[in-house]
Amino acid sequence: MVHSTSHPQVSNRVRHVPVPPAAHALSTLARIDYENALLAELDPAQDRTAEQWARAVLEDAPTGMQRALTQGWTSLGLALGPARSDGYLLGWPVRHSTPDILLLAAGPTLGLHAELLFERRQRTLLLACFIQLDDDTARALWAAAESRHPQVMHQLLEQAISRTA
């Protein structure tokens, strides 16, 4: 069963939305046990690729936030690579990249698979997260992080838009 969490809107620029069916189709997970999506309204002048947006969201975040994210992902058992290296984005392996779509996929060490999807559209950016939980250990790890996850995603996207404005 897919669980998605909705939260009150904090701004008019970024809002939680249902994951669009086309975004589901881009996931490479065997099944999706959790999903969450945000849609950001962009200034038409902000012409960046999906990967450039992902780097703005994750790699341009303050150092303390990057450290907290990396520690959180590692504590969930995600297998991360080098933080800043070809084929990686803040440790997440790049699974698929086009100017409009970037899919990051981190494999499990403890049964939790995760994907982050950045999809650039004409005047919006979709950020979606997909989680697959293979066993009770993974479910317990995710249960401890799930309530904070939507707010962290919102904060990261909101801050990236503010930095790029």
Summary of the structure (lengths in Angstrom):
residues: 165
radius of gyration: 14.7
end to end distance: 38.2
largest distance: 46.2
contacts: 499
relative contact order: 0.23
helix: 33%
strand: 30%
